Amino acid sequence: MKKNIQIAILGASVALGLIVLGICINKGLQSFSNKERVVTVKGLAEKEIKASSAVVRIDYSFSGDETKPLVENIDKRTAAISAYLKSKGYKDVAISALNLFDSKTYYETDWVDGKRVQIKKDRYRASKYQTLTVNEVVEEAEEICNQINIDLINKDITADVSTIYKFPELNSIKPALIAESTKNARTAGEQFAEDSHSRLGKIKTASQGQISLVGRYDEDGLTPPPAPYFQKARVVSSIVFFLED
């Protein structure tokens, strides 16, 4: 009798152990399954930034087969442009060093009327540029550029006048943009979890995108920004979240 009781107790213990083991295995499988349920979302953050300064650049060049007249022409053009800028009261002007390019040949081959012919070209090209820095009035840089271009044309001084904008160091605004992009990614993940009747869990992996300037145009490539001295800084973060029941 005693032996039967011991056997019964042993059997019950084994059965209970198997039940507990089954429950543990089931929970483990569910946990493993839940960890495999993930959602990948992207978070976008953008910030419009204004140029901290602008540079009006005046480029000019000459070409020919002899270096001496090229240098003389460049020097005359430099003096003429410098005198004009000085007369307008511009002070923050810098002049580049002379850039002399030697093609080492006088002819190039081209197709004319279906035939390959030798065409004479200038061997040397000399160029220089002057830059006018605009710090306090970047809003007026384009107007200044256009006026300089018109004045040089009226003076019969050939030059290519353009505006270059300098923007603040992007790393100075990167932390705030990354925080915003992560927040937006979580919002998108929570919406997905709600639609799938789940809960958004912890982050599995995250990739913080590099900050970049979109450029002078919006995404459609057609709509210009409010002004050329504005650009859009952008960060896109990609985050993988666990989904829980």
Stockholm file with secondary structure:
# STOCKHOLM 1.0

chainA/1-245         MKKNIQIAILGASVALGLIVLGICINKGLQSFSNKERVVTVKGLAEKEIKASSAVVRIDYSFSGDETKPLVENIDKRTAAISAYLKSKGYKDVAISALNLFDSKTYYETDWVDGKRVQIKKDRYRASKYQTLTVNEVVEEAEEICNQINIDLINKDITADVSTIYKFPELNSIKPALIAESTKNARTAGEQFAEDSHSRLGKIKTASQGQISLVGRYDEDGLTPPPAPYFQKARVVSSIVFFLED
#=GR chainA/1-245 SS CHHHHHHHHHHHHHHHHHHHHHHHHHHHHHHHHHHHCEEEEEEEEEEEEECSEEEEEEEEEEEESCHHHHHHHHHHHHHHHHHHHHHTTCCCEEECCCEEEECSCSEEEEEETTEEEEEECCSEEEEEEEEEEESTTGGGHHHHHHHHHHHHHHTTCCCEEEEEEECCCGGGTHHHHHHHHHHHHHHHHHHHHHHTTCEEEEEEEEECCCCEECCSSCTTSCSCCSSTTEEEEEEEEEEEEEEEC
#=GC SS_cons         CHHHHHHHHHHHHHHHHHHHHHHHHHHHHHHHHHHHCEEEEEEEEEEEEECSEEEEEEEEEEEESCHHHHHHHHHHHHHHHHHHHHHTTCCCEEECCCEEEECSCSEEEEEETTEEEEEECCSEEEEEEEEEEESTTGGGHHHHHHHHHHHHHHTTCCCEEEEEEECCCGGGTHHHHHHHHHHHHHHHHHHHHHHTTCEEEEEEEEECCCCEECCSSCTTSCSCCSSTTEEEEEEEEEEEEEEEC
//
